[in-house]
Amino acid sequence: MIIAAYNCALYIPAAIRSVRAQTYRDFEIIVIDDGSTDGTPEAVRQFPGIQYLRQENSGPAAARNRGIASSDADYIAFLDSDDLWKRDKLALQMELLERDPSLAFVYSDVEFFQDDFVFPRKKAKRIVVDPPDAFADLLFSNHIITSSVIAHRSCLKRTGLFDESLRMCEDWDLWLRLARRYPMGHVPRVLTGYRFHGANTIKNARLLYEYEERVLNKFCGVCGTDDSLARYCPMALANLHFLCGNPLGYHGTHRMRTYLALLRLYRKNGALLGSAREAAGYALTLRFAWFPELVRRSKIILRRGRTRAPGIEPDCSASGDRCPR
Protein backbone atom coordinates (compact mmCIF):
# COMPACT_ATOMS: atom_id res chain seq x y z
CA MET A 1 0.00 0.00 0.00
CA ILE A 2 1.17 3.52 -0.86
CA ILE A 3 1.27 6.55 1.45
CA ALA A 4 2.12 9.82 -0.31
CA ALA A 5 3.43 12.29 2.27
CA TYR A 6 4.28 15.98 2.30
CA ASN A 7 4.88 17.96 5.52
CA CYS A 8 2.64 15.65 7.52
CA ALA A 9 4.71 14.88 10.63
CA LEU A 10 1.72 15.67 12.80
CA TYR A 11 -0.67 13.21 11.12
CA ILE A 12 1.30 10.41 9.46
CA PRO A 13 1.94 8.38 12.65
CA ALA A 14 -1.82 7.94 13.10
CA ALA A 15 -2.18 6.98 9.42
CA ILE A 16 0.52 4.31 9.73
CA ARG A 17 -0.96 2.95 12.95
CA SER A 18 -4.36 2.61 11.24
CA VAL A 19 -2.71 0.48 8.54
CA ARG A 20 -0.85 -1.69 11.03
CA ALA A 21 -4.11 -2.32 12.89
CA GLN A 22 -5.70 -4.00 9.85
CA THR A 23 -7.20 -7.45 10.31
CA TYR A 24 -5.95 -8.32 6.79
CA ARG A 25 -2.20 -8.83 7.21
CA ASP A 26 -0.76 -9.53 3.75
CA PHE A 27 0.55 -6.10 2.77
CA GLU A 28 3.64 -3.90 2.65
CA ILE A 29 3.79 -0.19 3.49
CA ILE A 30 5.61 2.17 1.13
CA VAL A 31 5.88 5.83 2.14
CA ILE A 32 6.87 8.32 -0.55
CA ASP A 33 8.09 11.57 1.00
CA ASP A 34 7.44 14.28 -1.59
CA GLY A 35 10.16 16.65 -0.40
CA SER A 36 8.88 17.36 3.11
CA THR A 37 10.61 20.15 5.05
CA ASP A 38 9.21 19.29 8.47
CA GLY A 39 9.77 16.26 10.69
CA THR A 40 8.07 13.75 8.38
CA PRO A 41 11.21 11.56 7.88
CA GLU A 42 11.69 11.17 11.64
CA ALA A 43 7.96 10.50 12.14
CA VAL A 44 8.08 7.64 9.61
CA ARG A 45 11.35 6.09 10.75
CA GLN A 46 9.99 5.44 14.23
CA PHE A 47 8.01 2.58 12.61
CA PRO A 48 10.21 -0.40 11.64
CA GLY A 49 9.56 -2.44 8.51
CA ILE A 50 8.37 0.45 6.32
CA GLN A 51 9.92 1.16 2.93
CA TYR A 52 10.65 4.89 3.01
CA LEU A 53 11.52 6.71 -0.23
CA ARG A 54 12.21 10.43 -0.59
CA GLN A 55 12.05 12.61 -3.71
CA GLU A 56 12.08 16.27 -4.65
CA ASN A 57 8.68 17.90 -4.38
CA SER A 58 6.81 16.82 -7.52
CA GLY A 59 3.19 16.58 -6.42
CA PRO A 60 0.97 13.74 -5.16
CA ALA A 61 0.61 12.12 -8.60
CA ALA A 62 4.37 11.68 -9.00
CA ALA A 63 4.70 10.42 -5.42
CA ARG A 64 2.00 7.77 -5.88
CA ASN A 65 3.42 6.72 -9.24
CA ARG A 66 6.83 6.17 -7.69
CA GLY A 67 5.22 4.10 -4.96
CA ILE A 68 3.42 1.95 -7.54
CA ALA A 69 6.69 1.45 -9.44
CA SER A 70 8.42 0.41 -6.20
CA SER A 71 5.88 -2.29 -5.42
CA ASP A 72 5.39 -5.65 -7.09
CA ALA A 73 2.00 -6.35 -5.49
CA ASP A 74 -0.99 -7.28 -7.66
CA TYR A 75 -3.23 -4.85 -5.77
CA ILE A 76 -2.33 -1.26 -4.87
CA ALA A 77 -4.04 0.51 -1.97
CA PHE A 78 -3.70 4.25 -1.40
CA LEU A 79 -3.74 6.23 1.83
CA ASP A 80 -3.06 9.95 2.13
CA SER A 81 -0.79 10.75 5.04
CA ASP A 82 -3.48 12.66 6.95
CA ASP A 83 -6.29 10.11 6.55
CA LEU A 84 -7.20 6.95 8.47
CA TRP A 85 -8.44 3.42 7.79
CA LYS A 86 -10.92 1.37 9.80
CA ARG A 87 -9.59 -1.98 11.04
CA ASP A 88 -11.46 -4.15 8.53
CA LYS A 89 -10.98 -1.96 5.43
CA LEU A 90 -8.48 -4.15 3.60
CA ALA A 91 -10.25 -7.38 4.58
CA LEU A 92 -13.65 -6.32 3.22
CA GLN A 93 -12.30 -4.78 0.03
CA MET A 94 -9.97 -7.67 -0.76
CA GLU A 95 -12.87 -10.07 -0.23
CA LEU A 96 -14.82 -8.21 -2.93
CA LEU A 97 -11.84 -8.08 -5.32
CA GLU A 98 -11.15 -11.79 -4.95
CA ARG A 99 -14.84 -12.63 -5.38
CA ASP A 100 -15.08 -10.63 -8.64
CA PRO A 101 -11.73 -10.56 -10.49
CA SER A 102 -13.18 -8.39 -13.29
CA LEU A 103 -13.12 -5.30 -11.05
CA ALA A 104 -10.43 -2.71 -11.78
CA PHE A 105 -10.71 -1.10 -8.36
CA VAL A 106 -12.94 -0.89 -5.30
CA TYR A 107 -13.69 1.98 -2.96
CA SER A 108 -15.60 2.44 0.27
CA ASP A 109 -17.78 5.01 1.98
CA VAL A 110 -15.94 7.75 3.85
CA GLU A 111 -16.53 9.79 6.99
CA PHE A 112 -15.13 13.32 7.30
CA PHE A 113 -13.65 14.50 10.57
CA GLN A 114 -11.69 17.34 12.13
CA ASP A 115 -9.85 16.70 15.36
CA ASP A 116 -12.40 14.77 17.46
CA PHE A 117 -15.47 15.98 15.57
CA VAL A 118 -17.04 13.70 12.95
CA PHE A 119 -19.19 15.54 10.40
CA PRO A 120 -22.73 14.18 9.91
CA ARG A 121 -22.98 11.98 6.83
CA LYS A 122 -25.27 12.91 3.99
CA LYS A 123 -27.66 10.34 2.59
CA ALA A 124 -25.74 8.05 0.25
CA LYS A 125 -26.22 8.69 -3.45
CA ARG A 126 -27.07 6.02 -5.98
CA ILE A 127 -23.90 4.05 -6.68
CA VAL A 128 -23.14 3.14 -10.31
CA VAL A 129 -20.28 0.71 -10.86
CA ASP A 130 -20.48 -0.52 -14.47
CA PRO A 131 -19.20 1.24 -17.60
CA PRO A 132 -20.22 3.45 -19.31
CA ASP A 133 -22.75 4.56 -16.66
CA ALA A 134 -20.09 4.75 -13.94
CA PHE A 135 -17.98 6.98 -16.18
CA ALA A 136 -20.92 9.32 -16.82
CA ASP A 137 -21.75 9.38 -13.11
CA LEU A 138 -18.17 10.31 -12.19
CA LEU A 139 -18.10 13.13 -14.72
CA PHE A 140 -20.59 15.06 -12.61
CA SER A 141 -19.00 14.39 -9.23
CA ASN A 142 -15.85 12.77 -7.94
CA HIS A 143 -17.36 10.91 -5.00
CA ILE A 144 -14.36 8.56 -4.71
CA ILE A 145 -11.79 9.49 -2.05
CA THR A 146 -8.26 8.34 -2.91
CA SER A 147 -7.64 6.85 0.54
CA SER A 148 -10.63 4.52 0.08
CA VAL A 149 -9.33 2.88 -3.13
CA ILE A 150 -7.64 -0.44 -3.86
CA ALA A 151 -6.79 -0.89 -7.56
CA HIS A 152 -5.50 -3.76 -9.67
CA ARG A 153 -1.99 -3.16 -11.01
CA SER A 154 -2.72 -4.58 -14.47
CA CYS A 155 -5.61 -2.13 -14.96
CA LEU A 156 -3.47 0.79 -13.85
CA LYS A 157 -0.82 -0.30 -16.32
CA ARG A 158 -3.27 -0.42 -19.22
CA THR A 159 -4.99 2.90 -18.54
CA GLY A 160 -1.90 4.76 -17.35
CA LEU A 161 -0.99 5.89 -13.84
CA PHE A 162 -1.70 9.25 -12.20
CA ASP A 163 -1.24 12.22 -14.53
CA GLU A 164 1.79 14.03 -13.12
CA SER A 165 0.90 17.27 -14.92
CA LEU A 166 -2.04 17.63 -12.50
CA ARG A 167 -1.31 18.98 -9.02
CA MET A 168 -4.97 18.56 -8.05
CA CYS A 169 -7.77 16.26 -9.33
CA GLU A 170 -5.19 13.72 -10.47
CA ASP A 171 -7.22 11.06 -8.67
CA TRP A 172 -10.46 12.04 -10.44
CA ASP A 173 -8.67 11.87 -13.79
CA LEU A 174 -7.48 8.33 -13.06
CA TRP A 175 -10.86 7.09 -11.78
CA LEU A 176 -12.48 8.40 -14.98
CA ARG A 177 -9.99 6.55 -17.18
CA LEU A 178 -10.50 3.34 -15.23
CA ALA A 179 -14.30 3.68 -15.13
CA ARG A 180 -14.36 4.25 -18.90
CA ARG A 181 -12.95 0.77 -19.50
CA TYR A 182 -13.66 -1.44 -16.51
CA PRO A 183 -16.30 -2.15 -13.86
CA MET A 184 -15.51 -1.01 -10.34
CA GLY A 185 -16.63 -2.18 -6.92
CA HIS A 186 -18.09 -0.38 -3.93
CA VAL A 187 -18.20 -1.48 -0.29
CA PRO A 188 -21.17 0.38 1.26
CA ARG A 189 -19.55 0.82 4.66
CA VAL A 190 -17.51 3.61 6.22
CA LEU A 191 -14.00 2.19 6.05
CA THR A 192 -12.02 5.41 5.52
CA GLY A 193 -11.66 8.63 7.48
CA TYR A 194 -10.89 11.88 5.63
CA ARG A 195 -9.28 14.49 7.88
CA PHE A 196 -10.02 18.20 7.52
CA HIS A 197 -7.24 20.56 8.62
CA GLY A 198 -5.67 23.87 7.66
CA ALA A 199 -3.43 22.47 4.91
CA ASN A 200 -6.06 20.57 2.88
CA THR A 201 -5.53 21.31 -0.82
CA ILE A 202 -9.29 21.23 -1.50
CA LYS A 203 -9.67 24.45 0.49
CA ASN A 204 -8.18 26.41 -2.43
CA ALA A 205 -11.48 26.76 -4.30
CA ARG A 206 -10.14 28.72 -7.24
CA LEU A 207 -7.27 26.35 -7.95
CA LEU A 208 -9.53 23.33 -7.48
CA TYR A 209 -11.99 24.75 -10.01
CA GLU A 210 -9.22 25.31 -12.56
CA TYR A 211 -8.01 21.71 -12.31
CA GLU A 212 -11.55 20.31 -12.37
CA GLU A 213 -12.19 22.28 -15.55
CA ARG A 214 -8.93 21.03 -17.03
CA VAL A 215 -9.82 17.39 -16.38
CA LEU A 216 -13.29 17.77 -17.88
CA ASN A 217 -11.91 19.62 -20.92
CA LYS A 218 -9.54 16.72 -21.51
CA PHE A 219 -12.33 14.17 -21.56
CA CYS A 220 -14.64 16.38 -23.62
CA GLY A 221 -11.89 16.88 -26.19
CA VAL A 222 -10.85 13.25 -26.52
CA CYS A 223 -14.16 11.46 -25.99
CA GLY A 224 -16.42 14.05 -27.58
CA THR A 225 -16.87 11.98 -30.74
CA ASP A 226 -18.14 8.96 -28.79
CA ASP A 227 -21.92 9.07 -29.27
CA SER A 228 -22.58 7.33 -25.96
CA LEU A 229 -20.69 10.02 -24.02
CA ALA A 230 -20.97 13.17 -26.12
CA ARG A 231 -24.06 14.40 -24.30
CA TYR A 232 -22.55 13.93 -20.84
CA CYS A 233 -19.30 15.91 -21.17
CA PRO A 234 -20.77 19.36 -21.93
CA MET A 235 -23.46 18.85 -19.31
CA ALA A 236 -20.80 17.99 -16.72
CA LEU A 237 -18.82 21.11 -17.59
CA ALA A 238 -21.91 23.29 -17.38
CA ASN A 239 -22.68 21.72 -14.00
CA LEU A 240 -19.14 22.53 -12.80
CA HIS A 241 -19.46 26.16 -13.90
CA PHE A 242 -22.82 26.45 -12.20
CA LEU A 243 -21.55 25.04 -8.91
CA CYS A 244 -18.37 27.13 -8.94
CA GLY A 245 -19.97 30.32 -10.26
CA ASN A 246 -21.33 31.50 -6.93
CA PRO A 247 -18.29 30.99 -4.62
CA LEU A 248 -15.96 32.42 -7.27
CA GLY A 249 -18.29 35.30 -8.06
CA TYR A 250 -16.66 37.57 -5.50
CA HIS A 251 -13.62 37.74 -7.79
CA GLY A 252 -14.58 39.37 -11.08
CA THR A 253 -11.84 37.80 -13.19
CA HIS A 254 -12.79 34.30 -12.08
CA ARG A 255 -16.44 34.99 -12.74
CA MET A 256 -15.54 36.10 -16.26
CA ARG A 257 -13.30 33.06 -16.81
CA THR A 258 -16.17 30.83 -15.76
CA TYR A 259 -18.42 32.43 -18.34
CA LEU A 260 -15.75 32.27 -21.05
CA ALA A 261 -15.16 28.60 -20.38
CA LEU A 262 -18.89 28.04 -20.76
CA LEU A 263 -18.84 29.99 -24.00
CA ARG A 264 -16.06 27.80 -25.38
CA LEU A 265 -18.28 24.80 -24.80
CA TYR A 266 -21.21 26.52 -26.46
CA ARG A 267 -18.97 27.09 -29.48
CA LYS A 268 -18.62 23.30 -29.80
CA ASN A 269 -21.98 22.18 -28.41
CA GLY A 270 -24.89 24.38 -29.41
CA ALA A 271 -27.31 22.49 -27.17
CA LEU A 272 -25.26 23.11 -24.03
CA LEU A 273 -27.77 25.45 -22.43
CA GLY A 274 -30.70 23.13 -22.92
CA SER A 275 -31.77 22.88 -19.29
CA ALA A 276 -32.75 25.39 -16.63
CA ARG A 277 -29.70 24.49 -14.52
CA GLU A 278 -27.22 25.17 -17.32
CA ALA A 279 -29.05 28.35 -18.26
CA ALA A 280 -28.92 29.53 -14.64
CA GLY A 281 -25.18 28.89 -14.53
CA TYR A 282 -24.75 30.82 -17.75
CA ALA A 283 -26.70 33.80 -16.41
CA LEU A 284 -24.92 33.65 -13.06
CA THR A 285 -21.46 33.91 -14.61
CA LEU A 286 -22.48 36.53 -17.17
CA ARG A 287 -23.95 38.83 -14.54
CA PHE A 288 -20.63 39.56 -12.87
CA ALA A 289 -18.36 39.63 -15.92
CA TRP A 290 -16.53 42.73 -17.02
CA PHE A 291 -18.49 43.53 -20.16
CA PRO A 292 -15.95 45.14 -22.58
CA GLU A 293 -13.31 42.47 -21.99
CA LEU A 294 -16.00 39.81 -22.10
CA VAL A 295 -17.20 40.92 -25.54
CA ARG A 296 -13.67 41.06 -26.96
CA ARG A 297 -12.64 37.63 -25.70
CA SER A 298 -15.99 36.09 -26.59
CA LYS A 299 -15.51 37.05 -30.23
CA ILE A 300 -12.05 35.46 -30.24
CA ILE A 301 -13.36 32.23 -28.72
CA LEU A 302 -16.26 31.95 -31.13
CA ARG A 303 -13.83 32.29 -34.04
CA ARG A 304 -11.13 29.95 -32.81
CA GLY A 305 -13.02 27.36 -30.74
CA ARG A 306 -11.51 25.50 -27.82
CA THR A 307 -8.13 23.81 -27.33
CA ARG A 308 -7.58 20.62 -25.37
CA ALA A 309 -5.61 20.54 -22.15
CA PRO A 310 -2.34 18.57 -22.13
CA GLY A 311 -1.74 15.47 -20.05
CA ILE A 312 -2.47 11.77 -20.14
CA GLU A 313 -5.07 11.06 -22.80
CA PRO A 314 -8.06 9.03 -21.59
CA ASP A 315 -8.58 5.79 -23.46
CA CYS A 316 -11.79 6.00 -25.48
CA SER A 317 -11.91 2.50 -26.85
CA ALA A 318 -15.09 0.45 -26.45
CA SER A 319 -16.23 0.32 -22.86
CA GLY A 320 -16.92 -2.82 -20.91
CA ASP A 321 -13.46 -4.38 -21.13
CA ARG A 322 -12.54 -6.82 -18.43
CA CYS A 323 -9.33 -6.42 -16.55
CA PRO A 324 -6.86 -9.09 -17.79
CA ARG A 325 -5.35 -11.34 -15.21
C-alpha positions in Angstrom: 0.0 0.0 0.0 1.2 3.5 -0.9 1.3 6.6 1.4 2.1 9.8 -0.3 3.4 12.3 2.3 4.3 16.0 2.3 4.9 18.0 5.5 2.6 15.7 7.5 4.7 14.9 10.6 1.7 15.7 12.8 -0.7 13.2 11.1 1.3 10.4 9.5 1.9 8.4 12.6 -1.8 7.9 13.1 -2.2 7.0 9.4 0.5 4.3 9.7 -1.0 3.0 12.9 -4.4 2.6 11.2 -2.7 0.5 8.5 -0.9 -1.7 11.0 -4.1 -2.3 12.9 -5.7 -4.0 9.8 -7.2 -7.5 10.3 -6.0 -8.3 6.8 -2.2 -8.8 7.2 -0.8 -9.5 3.7 0.5 -6.1 2.8 3.6 -3.9 2.7 3.8 -0.2 3.5 5.6 2.2 1.1 5.9 5.8 2.1 6.9 8.3 -0.6 8.1 11.6 1.0 7.4 14.3 -1.6 10.2 16.7 -0.4 8.9 17.4 3.1 10.6 20.1 5.0 9.2 19.3 8.5 9.8 16.3 10.7 8.1 13.7 8.4 11.2 11.6 7.9 11.7 11.2 11.6 8.0 10.5 12.1 8.1 7.6 9.6 11.3 6.1 10.7 10.0 5.4 14.2 8.0 2.6 12.6 10.2 -0.4 11.6 9.6 -2.4 8.5 8.4 0.4 6.3 9.9 1.2 2.9 10.7 4.9 3.0 11.5 6.7 -0.2 12.2 10.4 -0.6 12.1 12.6 -3.7 12.1 16.3 -4.7 8.7 17.9 -4.4 6.8 16.8 -7.5 3.2 16.6 -6.4 1.0 13.7 -5.2 0.6 12.1 -8.6 4.4 11.7 -9.0 4.7 10.4 -5.4 2.0 7.8 -5.9 3.4 6.7 -9.2 6.8 6.2 -7.7 5.2 4.1 -5.0 3.4 1.9 -7.5 6.7 1.4 -9.4 8.4 0.4 -6.2 5.9 -2.3 -5.4 5.4 -5.7 -7.1 2.0 -6.3 -5.5 -1.0 -7.3 -7.7 -3.2 -4.8 -5.8 -2.3 -1.3 -4.9 -4.0 0.5 -2.0 -3.7 4.3 -1.4 -3.7 6.2 1.8 -3.1 9.9 2.1 -0.8 10.8 5.0 -3.5 12.7 7.0 -6.3 10.1 6.5 -7.2 7.0 8.5 -8.4 3.4 7.8 -10.9 1.4 9.8 -9.6 -2.0 11.0 -11.5 -4.1 8.5 -11.0 -2.0 5.4 -8.5 -4.2 3.6 -10.2 -7.4 4.6 -13.7 -6.3 3.2 -12.3 -4.8 0.0 -10.0 -7.7 -0.8 -12.9 -10.1 -0.2 -14.8 -8.2 -2.9 -11.8 -8.1 -5.3 -11.2 -11.8 -4.9 -14.8 -12.6 -5.4 -15.1 -10.6 -8.6 -11.7 -10.6 -10.5 -13.2 -8.4 -13.3 -13.1 -5.3 -11.0 -10.4 -2.7 -11.8 -10.7 -1.1 -8.4 -12.9 -0.9 -5.3 -13.7 2.0 -3.0 -15.6 2.4 0.3 -17.8 5.0 2.0 -15.9 7.8 3.8 -16.5 9.8 7.0 -15.1 13.3 7.3 -13.7 14.5 10.6 -11.7 17.3 12.1 -9.8 16.7 15.4 -12.4 14.8 17.5 -15.5 16.0 15.6 -17.0 13.7 12.9 -19.2 15.5 10.4 -22.7 14.2 9.9 -23.0 12.0 6.8 -25.3 12.9 4.0 -27.7 10.3 2.6 -25.7 8.0 0.2 -26.2 8.7 -3.4 -27.1 6.0 -6.0 -23.9 4.1 -6.7 -23.1 3.1 -10.3 -20.3 0.7 -10.9 -20.5 -0.5 -14.5 -19.2 1.2 -17.6 -20.2 3.5 -19.3 -22.7 4.6 -16.7 -20.1 4.8 -13.9 -18.0 7.0 -16.2 -20.9 9.3 -16.8 -21.7 9.4 -13.1 -18.2 10.3 -12.2 -18.1 13.1 -14.7 -20.6 15.1 -12.6 -19.0 14.4 -9.2 -15.8 12.8 -7.9 -17.4 10.9 -5.0 -14.4 8.6 -4.7 -11.8 9.5 -2.0 -8.3 8.3 -2.9 -7.6 6.8 0.5 -10.6 4.5 0.1 -9.3 2.9 -3.1 -7.6 -0.4 -3.9 -6.8 -0.9 -7.6 -5.5 -3.8 -9.7 -2.0 -3.2 -11.0 -2.7 -4.6 -14.5 -5.6 -2.1 -15.0 -3.5 0.8 -13.8 -0.8 -0.3 -16.3 -3.3 -0.4 -19.2 -5.0 2.9 -18.5 -1.9 4.8 -17.3 -1.0 5.9 -13.8 -1.7 9.2 -12.2 -1.2 12.2 -14.5 1.8 14.0 -13.1 0.9 17.3 -14.9 -2.0 17.6 -12.5 -1.3 19.0 -9.0 -5.0 18.6 -8.1 -7.8 16.3 -9.3 -5.2 13.7 -10.5 -7.2 11.1 -8.7 -10.5 12.0 -10.4 -8.7 11.9 -13.8 -7.5 8.3 -13.1 -10.9 7.1 -11.8 -12.5 8.4 -15.0 -10.0 6.6 -17.2 -10.5 3.3 -15.2 -14.3 3.7 -15.1 -14.4 4.2 -18.9 -13.0 0.8 -19.5 -13.7 -1.4 -16.5 -16.3 -2.2 -13.9 -15.5 -1.0 -10.3 -16.6 -2.2 -6.9 -18.1 -0.4 -3.9 -18.2 -1.5 -0.3 -21.2 0.4 1.3 -19.6 0.8 4.7 -17.5 3.6 6.2 -14.0 2.2 6.1 -12.0 5.4 5.5 -11.7 8.6 7.5 -10.9 11.9 5.6 -9.3 14.5 7.9 -10.0 18.2 7.5 -7.2 20.6 8.6 -5.7 23.9 7.7 -3.4 22.5 4.9 -6.1 20.6 2.9 -5.5 21.3 -0.8 -9.3 21.2 -1.5 -9.7 24.4 0.5 -8.2 26.4 -2.4 -11.5 26.8 -4.3 -10.1 28.7 -7.2 -7.3 26.3 -7.9 -9.5 23.3 -7.5 -12.0 24.8 -10.0 -9.2 25.3 -12.6 -8.0 21.7 -12.3 -11.5 20.3 -12.4 -12.2 22.3 -15.6 -8.9 21.0 -17.0 -9.8 17.4 -16.4 -13.3 17.8 -17.9 -11.9 19.6 -20.9 -9.5 16.7 -21.5 -12.3 14.2 -21.6 -14.6 16.4 -23.6 -11.9 16.9 -26.2 -10.8 13.2 -26.5 -14.2 11.5 -26.0 -16.4 14.0 -27.6 -16.9 12.0 -30.7 -18.1 9.0 -28.8 -21.9 9.1 -29.3 -22.6 7.3 -26.0 -20.7 10.0 -24.0 -21.0 13.2 -26.1 -24.1 14.4 -24.3 -22.6 13.9 -20.8 -19.3 15.9 -21.2 -20.8 19.4 -21.9 -23.5 18.9 -19.3 -20.8 18.0 -16.7 -18.8 21.1 -17.6 -21.9 23.3 -17.4 -22.7 21.7 -14.0 -19.1 22.5 -12.8 -19.5 26.2 -13.9 -22.8 26.5 -12.2 -21.6 25.0 -8.9 -18.4 27.1 -8.9 -20.0 30.3 -10.3 -21.3 31.5 -6.9 -18.3 31.0 -4.6 -16.0 32.4 -7.3 -18.3 35.3 -8.1 -16.7 37.6 -5.5 -13.6 37.7 -7.8 -14.6 39.4 -11.1 -11.8 37.8 -13.2 -12.8 34.3 -12.1 -16.4 35.0 -12.7 -15.5 36.1 -16.3 -13.3 33.1 -16.8 -16.2 30.8 -15.8 -18.4 32.4 -18.3 -15.8 32.3 -21.1 -15.2 28.6 -20.4 -18.9 28.0 -20.8 -18.8 30.0 -24.0 -16.1 27.8 -25.4 -18.3 24.8 -24.8 -21.2 26.5 -26.5 -19.0 27.1 -29.5 -18.6 23.3 -29.8 -22.0 22.2 -28.4 -24.9 24.4 -29.4 -27.3 22.5 -27.2 -25.3 23.1 -24.0 -27.8 25.4 -22.4 -30.7 23.1 -22.9 -31.8 22.9 -19.3 -32.7 25.4 -16.6 -29.7 24.5 -14.5 -27.2 25.2 -17.3 -29.1 28.4 -18.3 -28.9 29.5 -14.6 -25.2 28.9 -14.5 -24.8 30.8 -17.7 -26.7 33.8 -16.4 -24.9 33.7 -13.1 -21.5 33.9 -14.6 -22.5 36.5 -17.2 -24.0 38.8 -14.5 -20.6 39.6 -12.9 -18.4 39.6 -15.9 -16.5 42.7 -17.0 -18.5 43.5 -20.2 -15.9 45.1 -22.6 -13.3 42.5 -22.0 -16.0 39.8 -22.1 -17.2 40.9 -25.5 -13.7 41.1 -27.0 -12.6 37.6 -25.7 -16.0 36.1 -26.6 -15.5 37.0 -30.2 -12.1 35.5 -30.2 -13.4 32.2 -28.7 -16.3 31.9 -31.1 -13.8 32.3 -34.0 -11.1 29.9 -32.8 -13.0 27.4 -30.7 -11.5 25.5 -27.8 -8.1 23.8 -27.3 -7.6 20.6 -25.4 -5.6 20.5 -22.1 -2.3 18.6 -22.1 -1.7 15.5 -20.1 -2.5 11.8 -20.1 -5.1 11.1 -22.8 -8.1 9.0 -21.6 -8.6 5.8 -23.5 -11.8 6.0 -25.5 -11.9 2.5 -26.8 -15.1 0.5 -26.4 -16.2 0.3 -22.9 -16.9 -2.8 -20.9 -13.5 -4.4 -21.1 -12.5 -6.8 -18.4 -9.3 -6.4 -16.5 -6.9 -9.1 -17.8 -5.3 -11.3 -15.2 
